[in-house]
């Protein structure tokens, strides 16, 4: 049956040379670990089609797209998993065989396209067919590294960029054209993934731990959707406004070239009052931490954590720390004031939990394929 959506290939760079110049047993161990790091992150709503030697082919139907920037978030998450696994193996090995010495030759690149494709089930797996699938494979033989010097990259076709719809982001990438006798010129956008991993590895982790004192009771609920979809209900302001109680509107500023992420700010308005939620730690699709602005220049750390469940759903956990400030007096006063509003805030959080569960259930009932 024909569908429309995103087509994705994750391709290990240097695979053939690594295999041919390394001891097979050790090389297989290295590659097995790297492929596991890739497969571990190809999760719903992305569907793995098959493994093609040094590349994994996956797809995402439009009906399952959680939010516009999701394909970019997913690519970056897969790359960081791969790069972290590779860096850890290189750091921890003391072996001097060719395979272990040659690990540094390996890297990962991505090819993202959008169009019509067909699926056929063979041996229990959905195989992709159609001209756009062929076009995507042709793009794997390209001149990107030769012309840009970038080894680890995401190549996004113009069709995929249009489907994502973040012109400010793609305006900051490298425009690249790949010619083909079959398909003519394919306009693409290329961006370097090495800085993405460097930022991920260097970013400070900021969370609210369950063991530390809490301002409000911990809220937990199980959502019958995968973490990447549950993530959208919390981080996309249009979605959040549908279930968050005690607010009139939510808007967002501080986007990074159109994308929500570290440094973005949610503006939660209620009457004449607007409360700012600064994103201070952003780990799609694991957790997000906010600094909620509270009186006297204090902030409250709030972490929304997304834990995958064996049934394919997600446990969402919301934790709020006590008010904090570099000024001890302001911090002490804010903490003294918290019990005055705690009851109202906890009632709103409980009502929000009920509203979120109902919203997800209603969405599933209306369009189960979309979730």
Secondary structure, 3 states (H helix, E strand, C coil): CEEEEEEEEEEEECHHHHHHCCCHHHHHHHHHHHHHHHHCCCCCCCEEEEEECCEEEEEEEHHHCCCCCHHHHHHHHHHHHHHHHHHHHHHHCCCCCHHHHCHHHCEEEEEEEEEEEEEEEECCEEEEECHHHHHHHHCCCCCHHHHHCCCCEEEEEHHHHHHHCCHHHHHCCEEEEECCCCCCCEEEEEEECHHHHHHHHHCCCCCCCCCCCECCCCEEEEECCCHHHHHHHHHCHHHHHHHCCCCCEEEEECCECCECCCCCEEEEEECCEEEEEEEEEEECCCEEEEEEEEHHHEEEEEEEEEEECCCCCEEEEEEEECCECCCHHHHHHHHHHHHHHHHHHHHHHHHHHHHHHHHHHHHHHHCHHHC
